[in-house]
Each structure stands twice: as C-alpha cells, then as structure tokens.
C-alpha cells in the first residue's frame, strides 16, 4: 500500500471514530472514556492540535476543540456532559496522570 492511500485510510478511520463519538454515542462521557481507555474526545482534539502545530500551523487548544467538537467546547459540555461522582473523578485523576501526564 502506498503512503497516500494509507494516510487516506487512516484519515477515514479517524473521521469514523469522531463521528461515532460525536453523533452515535454522545452519551458516552469523556471521563468514562479516559477511565476505561486512557483517552477521550479532548485527547483527540489535543492530538489534532499537536499535529497542526508540528506542521507549523498555529492552533490553540480552544480552536482544536471547536474543530473536533464542531462547536465551542462549552456548548458541548452544556449539551452532553453529566456530573461525575467522586469515584469517577478519582479514577480520572489516576488515568489522566498515567496517560496524559501534565498536559491539558
């Protein structure tokens, strides 16, 4: 397989994942994704930002989140995020430290 085709397939898989998380399963909370899988929608938007920045494209965290979420992040939170209990918050702190470290 040539590099262009591989890149196109990887991009299609990313778009399918984003669509699944945003449209098919918006009910799945970011905290649950992080606790179970070690990444969430915010991680995906950060990886998008980091890829842009690595290519010399200036992009802030908020800009990347708006591109990924298709709306300002605060709007997504207001529409889809539910409160997390203390056990989920504690698990998130551990998962975040293990998978993200000190990055936001």
WOTA-V246309 format. One record per residue. N is the residue number from 1. RES is the residue in one letter. PSI is psi in radians with two decimals (999 if undefined). OMEGA is omega as a letter, one per 30 degrees, with the letter a starting at -180 (none if undefined). D_CENTER is the distance of its C-alpha to the mean C-alpha in Angstrom with 1 decimal. Layout:
{{N & RES & PSI & OMEGA & D_CENTER} {N & RES & PSI & OMEGA & D_CENTER}}
This chain:
{{1 & X & 2.36 & l & 28.2} {2 & X & 2.83 & a & 28.0} {3 & X & -0.65 & a & 25.1} {4 & X & -0.78 & l & 24.5} {5 & X & -0.76 & l & 24.3} {6 & X & -0.80 & l & 22.0} {7 & X & -0.73 & l & 19.6} {8 & X & -0.72 & l & 20.0} {9 & X & -0.73 & l & 19.3} {10 & X & -0.72 & l & 16.2} {11 & X & -0.69 & l & 15.0} {12 & X & -0.70 & l & 16.1} {13 & X & -0.71 & l & 14.3} {14 & X & -0.78 & l & 10.9} {15 & X & -0.66 & l & 12.1} {16 & X & -0.72 & l & 13.2} {17 & X & -0.81 & l & 10.1} {18 & X & -0.80 & l & 8.4} {19 & X & -0.74 & l & 11.7} {20 & X & -0.81 & a & 12.1} {21 & X & -0.59 & a & 9.1} {22 & X & -0.61 & a & 10.1} {23 & X & -0.74 & a & 13.8} {24 & X & -0.71 & a & 15.1} {25 & X & 0.93 & l & 13.4} {26 & X & -0.25 & l & 12.2} {27 & X & -0.37 & l & 14.4} {28 & X & 2.10 & a & 12.2} {29 & X & 2.53 & l & 11.1} {30 & X & -0.71 & a & 8.1} {31 & X & -0.64 & l & 11.0} {32 & X & -0.72 & l & 12.3} {33 & X & -0.82 & a & 9.5} {34 & X & -0.77 & a & 9.5} {35 & X & -0.60 & a & 13.3} {36 & X & -0.63 & a & 13.9} {37 & X & -0.23 & a & 11.7} {38 & X & 0.18 & l & 10.7} {39 & X & 2.85 & l & 6.9} {40 & X & -3.02 & l & 4.5} {41 & X & -0.67 & l & 2.1} {42 & X & -0.63 & l & 3.2} {43 & X & -0.79 & l & 3.8} {44 & X & -0.73 & l & 3.1} {45 & X & -0.61 & l & 4.5} {46 & X & -0.73 & l & 6.7} {47 & X & -0.63 & l & 7.7} {48 & X & -0.81 & l & 8.7} {49 & X & -0.81 & a & 10.5} {50 & X & -0.68 & l & 12.1} {51 & X & -0.71 & l & 13.3} {52 & X & -0.86 & a & 14.8} {53 & X & -0.68 & l & 16.4} {54 & X & -0.40 & l & 17.8} {55 & X & 0.23 & l & 19.5} {56 & X & 0.21 & l & 21.0} {57 & X & 2.02 & l & 18.9} {58 & X & 2.22 & l & 18.5} {59 & X & 2.21 & l & 15.2} {60 & X & 2.93 & l & 14.3} {61 & X & -0.77 & a & 11.1} {62 & X & -0.70 & l & 12.1} {63 & X & -0.76 & l & 12.9} {64 & X & -0.73 & l & 9.6} {65 & X & -0.73 & l & 7.9} {66 & X & -0.66 & l & 11.0} {67 & X & -0.84 & a & 10.8} {68 & X & -0.84 & a & 7.5} {69 & X & -0.31 & a & 8.5} {70 & X & 0.24 & a & 12.1} {71 & X & 2.88 & l & 13.5} {72 & X & 2.47 & a & 13.6} {73 & X & -0.69 & l & 11.1} {74 & X & -0.61 & l & 14.3} {75 & X & -0.74 & l & 15.3} {76 & X & -0.84 & a & 12.3} {77 & X & -0.82 & a & 13.0} {78 & X & -0.61 & a & 16.7} {79 & X & -0.50 & a & 16.4} {80 & X & -0.41 & a & 14.3} {81 & X & 2.38 & l & 13.8} {82 & X & 2.77 & l & 16.8} {83 & X & 2.55 & l & 18.4} {84 & X & 2.49 & l & 17.9} {85 & X & 3.01 & a & 21.1} {86 & X & -0.61 & l & 22.2} {87 & X & -0.74 & l & 21.7} {88 & X & -0.69 & l & 18.0} {89 & X & -0.72 & l & 17.7} {90 & X & -0.75 & l & 19.8} {91 & X & -0.64 & l & 17.8} {92 & X & -0.77 & l & 14.6} {93 & X & -0.77 & l & 16.6} {94 & X & -0.84 & a & 17.7} {95 & X & -0.70 & l & 14.4} {96 & X & -0.82 & l & 12.8} {97 & X & -0.70 & a & 16.0} {98 & X & -0.60 & a & 16.2} {99 & X & -0.45 & a & 12.9} {100 & X & -0.65 & a & 11.9} {101 & X & -2.25 & a & 15.3} {102 & X & -0.02 & l & 16.2} {103 & X & 2.71 & l & 13.2} {104 & X & 999 & none & 11.4}}
